[in-house]
Amino acid sequence: MNGETPVTRSIDILAPIFATPSCGPPNREPQTGVFLFFGLSYFYPMNELLDLHSNQWKLIILPRKYRTRLLIAIAQLAEHSPLKVLDCGRQYDSSIVARAARGREEIMDRIQIQRAFICYEVVKLLERTPTGHAPTIVLDLLSTFYDENVQIGMRQFLLQSALLHIQRLSYKFGVFVSIDFPPNTSNELSLFEQVRSAASQVLAYETPADASQQLRLF
C-alpha cells in the first residue's frame, strides 16, 4: 500500500469469541488497534481483532470453516455502529448473525449487506460503495478471483482495481477484508500475494496444527 511490507502475525483460532474482563492479562495497559497475540492463559475476542482505524485496511486470512466466528463478531460490532458488509463469496448468513444479535432487529438493521458473485461484480460493488458513512467489512474477497474461466491477466487487473477502491473506502473508518488460504497453484498464489502485500496489516488465523502447512505462504 505505502511501499512497506505489511506485518503478518498468526493468531490462535481456538480463542473464544466472547471474552470476559477476567480473561485479560494482569496489569495490562489499555491498547488501541488490533490485538495480535493470544497467550496461553488469556484470549481476546474476535470483535477486538476487527478494531478499525481510518486510512488503513486490515486483512485476515481465515479458512471458510471458521466463518461463524467472523459473523458473530459482525453482530457484536453492529451493537455499536452501522456496518457495510460486502459479501464476495457467499459467506454472510443472516441466521447466524441474527442469533448472535439475540434477535434484536435494531442490530440487524444497522448492517447493510451487499453481494457479488463474479469478480467483475466485486469491482463494481466496491466502486459503487461510498466513503464516509460506516466501517466496511469485505468477506472472502478472493473467492470470485479464483475463477479460471477468466484470464489471469484480467483477474489481476480487476483485483488491483478492487484494492484501490478498498484503500479509498478506508479513508475515514477503515476497512476489514477476509480471504481464505489459496489453492496451491501459481496463479492463485499470485492473487493471494497481491492482496497480502497491499494490506496495512495481515492476520493469519489458524490452528496450531495448520501452522506448519501455512507458514510456507509467508
Secondary structure, DSSP 8 states (H G I E B T S, - for coil): --SS--EEEEEETTS-S---GGGS-TT-----S------SS----HHHHT---TT-EEEEE--GGGHHHHHHHHHHHHTTS-EEEEESSS---HHHHHHHTTT-HHHHTTEEEEE--SHHHHHHHHHH--SSSS-EEEESTTGGGG-TTS-HHHHHHHHHHHHHHHHHHTTTS-EEEEE----SSHHHHHHHHHHHHH-SEEEEEE-GGGHHHHGGG-
